[in-house]
Amino acid sequence: MIYFFLLLLVLSIFFAIRLKKPLWLSVPFAGIIVYFIIQISMVPLGFFETLKFIFSLR
């Protein structure tokens, strides 16, 4: 999975420089957020219950 995120990072930097559009630099952050949501949805509890559990950990 780390190789996928590295590839995503390199491609987004390449396109940001090549196309001169800095919006491409937000693609890796969006990828991490999507990955986070997918991992949360794999937990057998409900989505919001899982979020409550994660943020209640100390």
Contacts in CASP RR format, 6 or more apart in sequence:
PFRMAT RR
TARGET T0000
AUTHOR 0000-0000-0000
METHOD contacts of the structure
MODEL  1
MIYFFLLLLVLSIFFAIRLKKPLWLSVPFAGIIVYFIIQISMVPLGFFET
LKFIFSLR
1 35 0 8 1.000
5 28 0 8 1.000
5 31 0 8 1.000
5 32 0 8 1.000
5 35 0 8 1.000
8 27 0 8 1.000
8 28 0 8 1.000
8 31 0 8 1.000
9 28 0 8 1.000
11 27 0 8 1.000
12 24 0 8 1.000
12 25 0 8 1.000
12 27 0 8 1.000
12 28 0 8 1.000
13 24 0 8 1.000
13 25 0 8 1.000
15 21 0 8 1.000
15 24 0 8 1.000
16 22 0 8 1.000
16 23 0 8 1.000
16 24 0 8 1.000
16 25 0 8 1.000
40 47 0 8 1.000
40 50 0 8 1.000
40 51 0 8 1.000
40 54 0 8 1.000
41 47 0 8 1.000
43 50 0 8 1.000
45 53 0 8 1.000
END
